[in-house]
């Protein structure tokens, strides 16, 4: 990941932490994996306008579900996966969700999401997971 993307992710996380400190409005961070390429414009049709997308590379997007607690982000992720299944005409996309914690740096958020995603991709029946999946693989 290049420095520009790292900086944009860092700024996005910092903005969300500020919003939480000021207004007590939680958000949820997620990482989307998809095999085929999709543009930000195309992907943005499948999420709320208040959600934030950051293209990491040809197969990953960092998603911020703004003003959305963990359980609602899970539902939003289910809707996104369904849209992507129809768009790509396959079932290979998956999403990692991280528990919100204002003490986590950009590097920690990114690394946790990538670990969750790695395990999720190995699991044949689950396509949306949070850090609880790591407990079964440690």
C-alpha positions in Angstrom: 0.0 0.0 0.0 1.5 3.3 -1.0 1.9 6.3 1.3 -1.0 8.3 -0.2 -3.4 5.5 0.6 -2.0 5.0 4.1 -2.4 8.7 4.8 -6.0 8.8 3.5 -6.8 5.8 5.7 -5.1 7.5 8.7 -7.1 10.7 8.1 -10.4 8.8 7.7 -9.8 6.9 11.0 -8.8 10.1 12.8 -12.0 11.9 11.6 -14.2 9.0 12.8 -12.4 9.0 16.2 -13.0 12.8 16.4 -16.7 12.4 15.6 -17.0 9.7 18.3 -15.2 11.9 20.9 -17.3 14.9 20.1 -20.7 13.4 19.4 -20.5 9.8 20.8 -21.4 8.4 17.4 -19.7 5.1 16.7 -18.7 3.9 13.3 -17.5 0.5 12.0 -14.5 -0.1 9.9 -14.5 -3.0 7.3 -12.4 -4.4 4.6 -13.9 -5.7 1.4 -12.2 -8.4 -0.7 -13.4 -9.1 -4.3 -11.7 -11.1 -7.1 -12.8 -9.0 -10.1 -12.1 -5.3 -10.3 -14.8 -2.8 -9.5 -14.6 1.0 -9.6 -15.4 3.2 -6.7 -18.3 4.7 -8.6 -19.8 1.3 -9.3 -19.2 0.1 -5.7 -20.7 3.3 -4.2 -24.1 2.4 -5.8 -24.2 -0.5 -3.3 -23.6 1.5 0.0 -25.2 4.5 1.7 -24.0 7.9 0.6 -22.8 8.5 4.2 -20.4 5.5 4.0 -16.8 6.1 2.9 -14.9 3.9 0.4 -11.2 3.9 0.0 -9.6 1.7 -2.8 -6.6 -0.1 -1.3 -5.7 -2.1 -4.4 -7.4 -4.0 -7.3 -9.0 -6.4 -4.8 -9.6 -4.5 -1.5 -11.6 -1.6 -0.3 -11.5 0.0 3.1 -15.0 0.9 4.2 -16.2 3.2 6.9 -19.8 2.6 7.9 -20.4 6.1 9.4 -22.7 6.5 12.3 -23.2 2.7 12.3 -22.7 0.3 15.3 -21.2 -3.1 14.7 -24.6 -5.0 14.4 -25.9 -2.6 11.9 -22.7 -2.7 9.9 -23.1 -6.5 9.8 -26.5 -6.0 8.1 -25.1 -3.4 5.7 -22.3 -5.9 4.8 -24.9 -8.6 4.1 -26.7 -6.2 1.7 -23.4 -5.3 0.1 -22.4 -8.9 -0.4 -25.7 -9.7 -2.0 -25.3 -6.7 -4.4 -21.8 -7.8 -5.3 -22.9 -11.4 -5.8 -25.4 -10.2 -8.4 -22.9 -7.7 -9.9 -20.0 -10.2 -10.3 -22.2 -13.2 -10.9 -20.2 -15.2 -8.3 -19.9 -15.7 -4.5 -16.2 -14.9 -3.9 -16.5 -11.5 -2.2 -16.1 -11.3 1.5 -16.0 -8.6 4.3 -14.0 -8.3 7.5 -15.5 -6.1 10.2 -13.4 -4.7 13.1 -14.7 -3.8 16.5 -14.6 0.0 17.1 -11.9 1.2 19.4 -10.5 4.7 19.5 -7.1 3.6 20.8 -6.4 1.6 17.6 -4.0 3.2 15.2 -4.4 3.1 11.4 -1.8 0.3 11.3 -3.7 -1.7 13.9 -7.0 -1.3 12.2 -5.6 -2.3 8.8 -3.7 -5.3 10.2 -6.7 -6.6 12.1 -8.9 -6.3 9.1 -6.5 -8.1 6.9 -6.0 -10.9 9.4 -9.8 -11.3 9.7 -10.1 -11.2 5.9 -7.4 -13.8 5.5 -9.2 -16.3 7.8 -12.6 -15.5 6.4 -11.4 -16.3 2.9 -10.4 -19.7 4.1 -13.8 -20.4 5.6 -16.1 -21.9 3.0 -19.4 -20.9 4.7 -18.7 -17.5 6.1 -18.3 -14.4 4.1 -18.7 -11.7 6.7 -16.7 -12.0 9.9 -15.3 -9.9 12.7 -12.4 -10.5 15.1 -14.2 -13.4 16.8 -13.2 -15.7 13.9 -9.5 -15.2 14.9 -10.2 -16.9 18.3 -10.9 -20.2 16.5 -7.7 -20.0 14.5 -5.2 -19.1 17.2 
